[in-house]
């Protein structure tokens, strides 16, 4: 089933083949389209991949250099990156059965392949570690955030688990360390409209009907900082970081809200102090109440 899904190409080193959808167009060959669509990949590289039978259409037919272009179909190919530097933190496997894999993710590790990350992602690490090629994330947390991530073992069951998130029947609890201000009272609920901002990876609050909601509670104070409990009702991108920043309480070591450090390099000494601490829900397949908690702890910065 896995190979058929990707035009006959199997998972390789824990990575599923990539897919590109073909629009209408006047390209002479598939090769011409691929070179224009992916300018960072040379024609010579595409020819090498084709010679190795590593580019196929959705029917499993090999794409050859002179094969005429045809739109409204999909091509599958293996994506390649230069050797990746290992992210020096390990995920912890908390639970595994025939339906679910539950993992305690470290800071800095992406959940799925994107950009410059392929092998050094939680999904690929788990596929290689557990030998589960059909493994897929049910939800995601930011690369900079640590904590609980759920995976579906069976591809056909993933949608039922994701429906729980869409129906808001999953209880999620985060913790964060951020400044403490005596002029802000807790508990409080933050509601706002969050949309994609500028640059594209940064979200922004705008006027309009709220599409995000977070319950924020104070757990403890230590000097000018505090540890907060964050319970998101909705799941907008960067929601917790945006809501804390809007209160004038940016999460410690957040480089996006506000942009404290414009350099792209990670500094492992300063992880974002945000943790997906716990999650609970009624399993749609076993009817059990599932409850999982992170074993990780956030650190107050040294004075």
C-alpha positions as CSV (number, residue, x, y, z in Angstrom):
1,X,0.0,0.0,0.0
2,X,2.8,2.4,0.9
3,X,4.6,1.9,-2.4
4,X,1.4,2.2,-4.5
5,X,0.6,5.5,-2.7
6,X,3.9,7.0,-4.0
7,X,3.8,5.8,-7.6
8,X,5.6,2.6,-6.7
9,X,8.5,4.3,-4.9
10,X,9.1,2.8,-1.4
11,X,10.1,4.7,1.7
12,X,13.9,5.1,1.7
13,X,15.9,5.6,4.9
14,X,12.6,6.6,6.7
15,X,11.7,9.2,4.1
16,X,8.7,9.0,1.9
17,X,9.1,10.2,-1.7
18,X,8.2,13.8,-2.4
19,X,5.3,14.8,-4.6
20,X,4.7,17.6,-7.1
21,X,1.4,18.3,-8.8
22,X,1.6,19.3,-12.5
23,X,-0.4,22.3,-13.7
24,X,-1.5,23.0,-17.3
25,X,1.4,24.5,-19.2
26,X,3.4,24.5,-22.4
27,X,6.6,22.8,-21.2
28,X,8.0,20.4,-23.8
29,X,9.1,17.7,-21.4
30,X,8.7,16.8,-17.7
31,X,12.4,17.6,-17.4
32,X,11.8,21.2,-18.5
33,X,9.0,21.6,-16.0
34,X,11.1,20.2,-13.1
35,X,14.1,22.4,-13.9
36,X,11.8,25.5,-13.9
37,X,9.8,24.5,-10.9
38,X,12.9,23.7,-8.7
39,X,15.6,26.2,-9.9
40,X,17.9,25.1,-7.0
41,X,18.1,21.6,-8.5
42,X,20.2,21.4,-11.7
43,X,19.1,19.6,-14.9
44,X,22.0,17.3,-14.4
45,X,20.7,16.2,-11.0
46,X,17.2,15.5,-12.5
47,X,18.8,13.5,-15.3
48,X,20.8,11.4,-12.7
49,X,17.6,10.8,-10.7
50,X,15.8,9.7,-13.9
51,X,18.6,7.4,-14.9
52,X,18.3,5.7,-11.4
53,X,14.5,5.4,-11.9
54,X,13.9,7.7,-9.0
55,X,11.3,9.9,-10.7
56,X,7.9,8.3,-11.5
57,X,4.4,9.4,-12.3
58,X,1.3,8.5,-10.1
59,X,0.8,5.3,-12.1
60,X,4.3,4.1,-11.4
61,X,5.7,4.8,-14.9
62,X,9.2,6.1,-15.1
63,X,9.8,9.7,-16.1
64,X,12.5,9.8,-18.8
65,X,14.4,12.9,-19.9
66,X,12.5,13.3,-23.2
67,X,9.1,12.2,-22.0
68,X,6.5,14.7,-23.2
69,X,4.9,17.0,-20.6
70,X,1.3,16.3,-19.4
71,X,-0.5,18.3,-16.8
72,X,-3.0,17.5,-14.1
73,X,-1.1,14.5,-12.6
74,X,1.5,14.0,-10.0
75,X,5.2,13.1,-10.0
76,X,7.0,11.4,-7.2
77,X,10.8,11.6,-6.6
78,X,13.3,11.2,-3.8
79,X,14.4,14.5,-2.2
80,X,18.1,14.8,-1.3
81,X,19.9,17.2,1.0
82,X,23.6,17.6,1.8
83,X,24.7,15.6,4.9
84,X,22.8,17.0,7.9
85,X,24.4,17.9,11.2
86,X,22.7,15.8,13.9
87,X,20.5,17.7,16.3
88,X,22.2,16.7,19.6
89,X,19.0,15.8,21.5
90,X,17.0,12.6,21.6
91,X,13.3,12.0,21.6
92,X,11.8,9.8,24.3
93,X,9.3,7.1,23.3
94,X,6.5,7.3,25.9
95,X,3.9,4.9,24.5
96,X,3.3,2.5,21.6
97,X,0.5,0.2,20.6
98,X,-1.2,-0.9,17.3
99,X,-2.8,2.6,17.0
100,X,-0.6,5.2,18.5
101,X,3.0,6.2,19.0
102,X,3.5,9.0,21.6
103,X,6.8,10.8,21.8
104,X,8.4,13.4,24.1
105,X,10.1,15.7,21.6
106,X,13.2,17.7,22.4
107,X,13.6,21.4,21.6
108,X,15.1,22.2,18.1
109,X,13.9,19.0,16.4
110,X,11.3,19.5,13.6
111,X,8.4,17.1,13.5
112,X,8.3,16.5,9.8
113,X,10.8,17.1,6.9
114,X,10.8,20.6,5.5
115,X,13.4,23.1,4.3
116,X,16.9,22.0,5.4
117,X,15.6,19.2,7.6
118,X,15.1,15.7,6.3
119,X,16.8,12.9,8.3
120,X,17.0,15.2,11.4
121,X,13.2,15.2,12.0
122,X,11.1,13.4,14.5
123,X,9.1,11.5,11.9
124,X,12.1,10.2,10.0
125,X,13.9,9.3,13.2
126,X,10.9,7.3,14.4
127,X,10.4,5.5,11.1
128,X,13.9,4.3,11.1
129,X,13.9,3.5,14.8
130,X,10.5,1.6,14.9
131,X,10.4,0.3,11.3
132,X,6.9,1.8,10.8
133,X,6.9,3.3,7.3
134,X,3.2,4.2,7.5
135,X,3.7,6.4,10.6
136,X,2.2,9.9,10.3
137,X,1.8,12.8,12.7
138,X,-1.7,13.5,14.1
139,X,-0.8,17.0,15.0
140,X,2.4,19.1,15.2
141,X,4.2,21.5,17.5
142,X,6.9,24.0,16.5
143,X,10.4,22.9,16.0
144,X,11.5,25.2,18.9
145,X,8.9,23.7,21.2
146,X,9.5,20.6,23.3
147,X,6.9,18.0,24.5
148,X,4.2,15.6,23.5
149,X,3.6,14.6,19.9
150,X,1.1,12.0,18.7
151,X,1.6,9.7,15.7
152,X,-0.9,7.4,14.0
153,X,0.5,3.9,13.3
154,X,-2.1,3.1,10.6
155,X,-2.6,5.6,7.8
156,X,-6.3,4.8,7.5
157,X,-6.8,5.8,11.2
158,X,-5.1,9.2,11.1
159,X,-8.2,11.1,10.0
160,X,-10.3,9.9,12.9
161,X,-7.6,11.1,15.4
162,X,-7.3,14.5,13.6
163,X,-11.1,14.9,13.8
164,X,-10.7,15.0,17.6
165,X,-8.5,18.1,17.2
166,X,-10.9,19.7,14.7
167,X,-13.9,19.0,17.1
168,X,-11.8,20.5,20.0
169,X,-12.3,17.4,22.1
170,X,-8.6,17.1,22.9
171,X,-7.4,18.7,26.1
172,X,-3.9,20.2,25.6
173,X,-1.8,21.7,28.4
174,X,1.4,23.7,27.8
175,X,3.8,25.4,30.2
176,X,5.9,28.5,29.5
177,X,8.4,30.7,31.3
178,X,8.0,34.4,30.6
179,X,8.2,37.7,32.4
180,X,5.9,38.4,35.4
181,X,4.0,41.7,35.7
182,X,2.0,42.7,38.7
183,X,-0.4,44.7,36.6
184,X,-1.7,41.6,34.8
185,X,-4.1,39.4,36.7
186,X,-4.5,35.6,36.2
187,X,-6.2,33.4,35.3
188,X,-7.2,35.1,32.1
189,X,-8.4,34.2,28.6
190,X,-6.8,35.6,25.5
191,X,-8.9,35.8,22.4
192,X,-7.8,37.4,19.1
193,X,-7.8,37.0,15.4
194,X,-4.4,35.6,14.2
195,X,-3.3,35.7,10.6
196,X,-0.1,35.2,8.6
197,X,2.1,38.3,9.0
198,X,5.3,39.6,7.6
199,X,7.7,37.9,7.1
200,X,5.5,34.9,6.2
201,X,6.7,32.7,9.1
202,X,5.6,35.3,11.7
203,X,1.9,35.5,12.7
204,X,0.1,38.7,13.6
205,X,-3.0,39.8,15.5
206,X,-5.5,41.8,13.5
207,X,-8.9,43.3,14.0
208,X,-11.9,41.0,13.4
209,X,-13.7,38.1,14.9
210,X,-11.5,36.0,17.1
211,X,-10.2,32.7,15.7
212,X,-7.9,31.8,18.6
213,X,-8.4,31.3,22.4
214,X,-6.0,30.5,25.2
215,X,-6.6,30.1,28.9
216,X,-3.5,31.4,30.8
217,X,-2.9,30.7,34.5
218,X,0.0,31.6,36.8
219,X,1.8,28.6,38.4
220,X,4.7,30.2,40.2
221,X,6.9,33.3,40.2
222,X,10.6,33.6,40.6
223,X,12.0,37.1,40.6
224,X,11.0,38.9,37.5
225,X,9.9,35.7,35.7
226,X,7.0,33.3,36.1
227,X,5.9,29.8,35.0
228,X,2.6,29.8,33.3
229,X,0.0,27.1,32.3
230,X,-1.3,27.6,28.8
231,X,-4.5,25.8,27.7
232,X,-5.2,26.4,24.0
233,X,-8.8,26.0,22.9
234,X,-7.9,26.5,19.3
235,X,-4.8,25.5,17.4
236,X,-3.6,28.5,15.3
237,X,0.1,28.6,14.3
238,X,2.2,30.2,17.0
239,X,-0.9,30.9,19.0
240,X,0.6,30.6,22.5
241,X,3.7,32.7,21.5
242,X,1.5,35.4,19.9
243,X,-0.9,35.6,22.9
244,X,1.9,35.9,25.4
245,X,3.7,38.5,23.4
246,X,0.5,40.5,23.0
247,X,0.3,40.7,26.8
248,X,3.8,42.0,26.9
249,X,5.0,38.6,28.3
250,X,7.2,37.2,25.5
251,X,8.3,33.6,26.2
252,X,11.9,33.3,27.3
253,X,14.3,32.7,24.4
254,X,11.6,33.3,21.7
255,X,13.5,34.7,18.7
256,X,10.3,35.5,16.7
257,X,8.0,37.3,19.2
258,X,9.8,39.7,19.4
259,X,12.6,39.0,17.0
260,X,15.4,39.2,19.5
261,X,18.0,37.5,17.3
262,X,18.0,37.9,13.5
263,X,20.5,35.1,12.9
264,X,19.1,31.8,11.7
265,X,21.6,29.6,13.6
266,X,20.3,27.7,16.6
267,X,22.0,28.3,19.9
268,X,21.4,25.1,21.9
269,X,22.1,26.9,25.2
270,X,18.9,28.9,24.9
271,X,15.9,26.8,24.0
272,X,12.5,28.3,23.8
273,X,10.9,27.9,27.2
274,X,7.7,26.4,25.9
275,X,6.6,22.8,26.6
276,X,3.7,20.7,25.4
277,X,3.3,19.3,28.8
278,X,0.2,17.0,28.6
279,X,-2.6,15.8,26.3
280,X,-5.7,13.8,26.9
281,X,-8.6,12.5,24.8
282,X,-11.0,9.6,24.3
283,X,-9.5,7.2,21.7
284,X,-11.9,6.7,18.8
285,X,-10.8,3.1,18.3
286,X,-10.4,1.7,21.8
287,X,-12.8,4.1,23.7
288,X,-10.1,4.4,26.3
289,X,-9.3,7.7,28.0
290,X,-5.7,8.5,26.8
291,X,-3.6,10.7,29.0
292,X,0.1,11.4,28.3
293,X,2.5,13.8,30.1
294,X,6.0,15.0,29.2
295,X,8.9,14.1,31.4
296,X,10.8,17.3,30.4
297,X,11.1,20.4,32.6
298,X,11.5,24.0,31.7
299,X,14.4,25.9,33.1
300,X,14.4,29.3,34.7
301,X,17.4,31.3,33.4
302,X,20.2,31.7,35.9
303,X,20.2,35.2,37.5
